[in-house]
Amino acid sequence: MRYGAHETLVAPARPTAALGRLAAGIVMTMALFLALSILWSGLMPALFGAEQWMRMMPGVTAAATPVGVLINLFTFALLIAALALSLRAVHRRGLLSVVGPLPDALRQFRRALMAVAALYVVISLVPLPEAMAPERNLAPGTWAFFLPLALLGLLCQVFAEEVAFRGYLQSQLAARFPSPVMWLGLPALAFGLLHFDSGTYGANGWLVMAWAVGFGLAAADLTARFGTLGPATALHLVNNFSAILVAAPKGQFDGLALYVFPFAPGDEDAVLAILPADIMMLLCSWLAIRLALRG
């Protein structure tokens, strides 16, 4: 059975598979995340000084500076903490139960990461049309200085989203509903809705959301197929590394990008032109991980 390994993640969810428990867990996680985020925000003036923090806030809000991006990325650690508390209180299980066996998860993560990273390196050698060619953003020395913290923050961000959507939500739904349409589709749809932003993308907001749904389906399939969050986390990490730390659209989360594309997310024609390449990259990455882990 192609999803037989998924049982590793689904079995711990069965004792508390009632939809009421799932709703309570989601509400508790969101409430805790909000409370922790408020505390996190309150710590910033004390950490940086009130006047310095006021000067930093625009860069943090827009993620337009290196420190602003780091603060945004590390905020996702609060989501991991909130989910861990909710899992224990509502479902009587630990965070690792939504990750899978740790040795297997780490082994799969490494192999998947190498496969997708190699694919991205090869694709990066293909020249882009002049109108799409990225421009230098950060000085290489500055980028390298922030890179270790940026990688740690990026890992927090992608791992938080994977444990929430592919670990927790997917496993709880799979324990309640036998059909993959429910436990693959609903988390992917929720992930897509989280990325819907018509204010930023204009008329392309729905297309960007559709891409995010496709990403959610690919990550969900890898999680169910291999029984851990390792492959999906690797896919997510390389994708976001490329989009946040290597080349970002100008004016959106570009504070730590080595390069920026010469268009803003609101440039509907440019975004529409680049989306097919993003879709093909997602498909190739998904296939590369499947091939890397099939043995």
C-alpha positions as CSV (number, residue, x, y, z in Angstrom):
1,M,0.0,0.0,0.0
2,R,1.5,3.3,-1.1
3,Y,0.5,5.1,2.2
4,G,1.2,2.2,4.6
5,A,4.0,4.1,6.3
6,H,1.5,6.8,7.2
7,E,0.3,4.6,10.0
8,T,3.3,5.6,12.1
9,L,1.9,9.1,12.3
10,V,-1.8,8.2,12.4
11,A,-1.7,5.6,15.1
12,P,-0.9,8.1,17.9
13,A,-3.8,10.2,16.8
14,R,-6.5,7.5,17.0
15,P,-7.2,7.6,20.7
16,T,-8.3,11.3,20.4
17,A,-9.6,11.4,16.8
18,A,-12.9,13.1,17.6
19,L,-13.5,16.2,15.6
20,G,-14.3,18.1,18.8
21,R,-10.8,17.3,20.1
22,L,-9.3,18.5,16.8
23,A,-11.3,21.8,17.0
24,A,-10.2,22.3,20.6
25,G,-6.6,21.6,19.7
26,I,-6.7,24.2,16.9
27,V,-8.4,26.8,19.0
28,M,-5.9,26.2,21.9
29,T,-2.9,26.4,19.6
30,M,-4.1,29.6,18.0
31,A,-4.8,31.2,21.4
32,L,-1.5,30.2,22.8
33,F,0.3,31.3,19.7
34,L,-1.4,34.7,19.9
35,A,-0.6,35.1,23.6
36,L,3.1,34.1,23.0
37,S,3.3,36.5,20.1
38,I,2.1,39.3,22.2
39,L,4.7,38.5,24.8
40,W,7.3,38.2,22.1
41,S,6.4,41.7,20.8
42,G,6.5,43.1,24.3
43,L,10.0,41.8,24.8
44,M,11.4,43.6,21.7
45,P,11.5,47.2,23.2
46,A,13.2,45.8,26.3
47,L,15.7,43.9,24.1
48,F,16.6,46.7,21.7
49,G,15.6,49.7,23.7
50,A,12.3,51.6,23.1
51,E,13.7,54.3,20.7
52,Q,15.7,51.8,18.7
53,W,12.7,49.5,18.5
54,M,10.5,52.3,17.1
55,R,13.1,52.9,14.4
56,M,13.3,49.2,13.6
57,M,9.6,48.5,13.5
58,P,8.9,49.4,9.8
59,G,11.7,47.1,8.7
60,V,10.3,44.3,10.9
61,T,6.7,44.8,9.7
62,A,7.8,44.6,6.1
63,A,10.6,42.1,6.7
64,A,12.8,44.6,4.7
65,T,15.9,44.4,6.9
66,P,18.0,41.4,7.9
67,V,17.0,41.8,11.6
68,G,13.4,42.3,10.6
69,V,13.4,39.0,8.6
70,L,15.1,37.1,11.5
71,I,12.5,38.4,14.0
72,N,9.7,37.3,11.7
73,L,11.2,33.8,11.1
74,F,11.9,33.1,14.8
75,T,8.3,34.0,15.7
76,F,7.4,30.6,14.2
77,A,9.2,28.9,17.1
78,L,6.3,30.2,19.2
79,L,3.9,28.2,17.0
80,I,5.9,25.1,17.6
81,A,5.7,25.7,21.4
82,A,2.0,26.4,21.2
83,L,1.3,23.2,19.3
84,A,3.4,21.2,21.7
85,L,1.4,22.4,24.6
86,S,-1.9,21.8,22.9
87,L,-0.9,18.3,21.8
88,R,-0.1,17.4,25.4
89,A,-3.2,19.0,26.9
90,V,-5.8,18.0,24.3
91,H,-4.5,14.9,22.7
92,R,-2.2,13.5,25.4
93,R,0.7,13.1,23.1
94,G,4.0,14.7,22.5
95,L,5.4,16.8,19.6
96,L,7.6,14.0,18.3
97,S,4.4,11.9,17.6
98,V,3.6,14.2,14.7
99,V,7.1,14.1,13.4
100,G,7.6,10.3,13.2
101,P,10.6,8.2,14.4
102,L,13.4,10.8,14.7
103,P,16.2,8.6,13.2
104,D,14.1,7.9,10.2
105,A,13.0,11.5,9.9
106,L,16.5,12.8,10.0
107,R,17.8,10.3,7.5
108,Q,14.9,11.1,5.1
109,F,15.5,14.8,5.6
110,R,19.1,14.6,4.7
111,R,18.5,12.5,1.5
112,A,15.6,14.6,0.4
113,L,17.5,17.8,1.1
114,M,20.5,16.7,-1.0
115,A,18.2,15.7,-3.9
116,V,16.2,19.0,-4.0
117,A,19.3,21.2,-3.4
118,A,21.1,19.5,-6.3
119,L,18.0,20.1,-8.5
120,Y,17.9,23.8,-7.5
121,V,21.7,24.2,-8.2
122,V,21.2,22.7,-11.7
123,I,18.2,24.9,-12.5
124,S,20.0,28.0,-11.2
125,L,22.5,27.5,-14.1
126,V,19.7,28.2,-16.6
127,P,19.8,31.9,-17.5
128,L,16.6,33.9,-17.0
129,P,15.2,36.4,-19.5
130,E,16.9,39.8,-19.0
131,A,13.6,41.3,-17.7
132,M,13.5,38.6,-15.0
133,A,17.2,38.5,-14.1
134,P,17.7,39.2,-10.3
135,E,19.6,42.1,-9.1
136,R,22.1,42.3,-6.2
137,N,20.4,43.1,-2.9
138,L,22.7,42.4,0.1
139,A,26.5,42.6,0.0
140,P,27.9,39.0,0.1
141,G,29.7,39.6,3.3
142,T,26.6,40.8,5.1
143,W,24.6,37.9,3.7
144,A,27.2,35.4,4.9
145,F,27.3,37.1,8.4
146,F,23.6,36.6,8.9
147,L,23.4,33.2,7.1
148,P,23.8,30.9,10.2
149,L,21.0,32.6,12.1
150,A,18.9,32.9,8.9
151,L,19.1,29.1,8.3
152,L,18.1,28.4,11.9
153,G,15.2,30.9,11.7
154,L,14.1,29.4,8.3
155,L,14.2,25.9,9.8
156,C,11.9,27.2,12.6
157,Q,9.5,28.6,10.1
158,V,9.2,25.6,7.8
159,F,9.2,23.1,10.6
160,A,6.4,25.0,12.4
161,E,4.2,24.9,9.2
162,E,5.0,21.2,8.7
163,V,4.2,20.1,12.2
164,A,1.0,22.1,12.1
165,F,-0.4,21.1,8.7
166,R,1.3,17.8,7.7
167,G,2.0,16.5,11.2
168,Y,-0.9,17.5,13.4
169,L,-3.8,18.4,11.1
170,Q,-3.2,15.6,8.6
171,S,-2.7,12.9,11.2
172,Q,-5.7,13.8,13.2
173,L,-7.9,13.9,10.1
174,A,-6.5,10.6,8.8
175,A,-7.3,9.0,12.2
176,R,-10.9,10.2,11.7
177,F,-11.5,9.8,8.0
178,P,-10.2,6.9,5.8
179,S,-10.4,8.8,2.6
180,P,-7.2,10.6,1.5
181,V,-9.4,13.2,-0.1
182,M,-10.1,14.4,3.4
183,W,-6.7,14.2,5.1
184,L,-4.6,15.1,2.0
185,G,-7.0,17.7,0.7
186,L,-8.2,19.7,3.7
187,P,-4.8,20.5,5.2
188,A,-3.6,21.5,1.7
189,L,-6.6,23.7,1.2
190,A,-6.0,25.3,4.6
191,F,-2.4,25.8,3.7
192,G,-3.4,27.5,0.5
193,L,-5.9,29.8,2.2
194,L,-3.2,30.9,4.6
195,H,-1.2,32.1,1.6
196,F,-4.0,33.9,-0.1
197,D,-3.2,37.6,-0.2
198,S,-5.0,39.6,-2.9
199,G,-3.7,42.8,-1.3
200,T,-0.1,41.8,-2.2
201,Y,-0.7,39.8,-5.4
202,G,-3.7,41.5,-6.8
203,A,-5.6,39.4,-9.3
204,N,-2.9,36.7,-9.0
205,G,-3.9,36.1,-5.4
206,W,-6.0,33.1,-6.3
207,L,-3.2,31.6,-8.5
208,V,-0.6,32.0,-5.7
209,M,-3.1,30.3,-3.4
210,A,-3.5,27.5,-6.0
211,W,0.3,27.0,-6.0
212,A,0.3,26.8,-2.2
213,V,-2.5,24.2,-2.3
214,G,-0.3,22.2,-4.8
215,F,2.7,22.5,-2.5
216,G,0.5,21.3,0.4
217,L,-0.6,18.3,-1.6
218,A,3.0,17.5,-2.5
219,A,4.2,17.8,1.1
220,A,1.2,15.8,2.3
221,D,1.9,13.0,-0.1
222,L,5.5,12.8,0.9
223,T,4.6,12.7,4.6
224,A,2.0,9.9,4.1
225,R,4.3,8.0,1.7
226,F,7.4,7.9,3.9
227,G,5.9,8.2,7.4
228,T,7.8,11.2,8.8
229,L,8.0,14.9,8.3
230,G,11.6,14.7,7.1
231,P,10.9,14.8,3.3
232,A,8.3,17.5,3.5
233,T,10.5,19.7,5.7
234,A,13.4,19.3,3.3
235,L,11.2,20.3,0.4
236,H,9.8,23.3,2.3
237,L,13.3,24.4,3.5
238,V,14.9,24.4,0.1
239,N,11.9,26.2,-1.5
240,N,11.9,28.9,1.2
241,F,15.7,29.2,1.2
242,S,15.5,30.0,-2.5
243,A,12.6,32.4,-2.1
244,I,13.7,34.2,1.0
245,L,17.5,34.0,1.2
246,V,18.6,33.7,-2.4
247,A,16.2,35.8,-4.6
248,A,13.0,37.4,-3.4
249,P,10.5,39.6,-5.1
250,K,11.4,43.3,-4.6
251,G,9.6,44.7,-1.6
252,Q,8.3,41.4,-0.1
253,F,10.3,39.6,2.7
254,D,13.5,40.7,0.9
255,G,15.6,41.9,3.9
256,L,17.8,38.8,3.9
257,A,17.8,38.0,0.1
258,L,21.2,38.0,-1.6
259,Y,19.3,39.1,-4.8
260,V,15.9,40.5,-5.6
261,F,13.9,40.1,-8.7
262,P,13.2,43.3,-10.6
263,F,9.5,43.2,-9.9
264,A,7.2,43.5,-6.9
265,P,4.6,40.9,-5.9
266,G,1.9,43.3,-7.1
267,D,3.3,43.2,-10.7
268,E,0.6,40.9,-12.0
269,D,2.2,40.3,-15.4
270,A,5.6,39.3,-13.9
271,V,4.1,37.1,-11.3
272,L,1.9,35.4,-13.8
273,A,4.9,34.8,-16.1
274,I,7.0,33.2,-13.3
275,L,4.3,31.0,-11.8
276,P,4.5,28.2,-14.4
277,A,8.3,27.8,-13.7
278,D,7.5,27.7,-9.9
279,I,4.9,24.9,-10.6
280,M,7.3,22.9,-12.7
281,M,10.0,23.3,-10.0
282,L,7.6,22.1,-7.3
283,L,6.7,19.0,-9.4
284,C,10.4,18.2,-10.2
285,S,11.3,18.6,-6.5
286,W,8.5,16.3,-5.4
287,L,9.6,13.7,-8.0
288,A,13.3,14.1,-7.0
289,I,12.5,13.3,-3.4
290,R,10.4,10.3,-4.3
291,L,13.3,8.9,-6.4
292,A,15.9,9.7,-3.7
293,L,13.9,7.8,-1.0
294,R,12.4,5.0,-2.9
295,G,15.3,2.7,-1.9
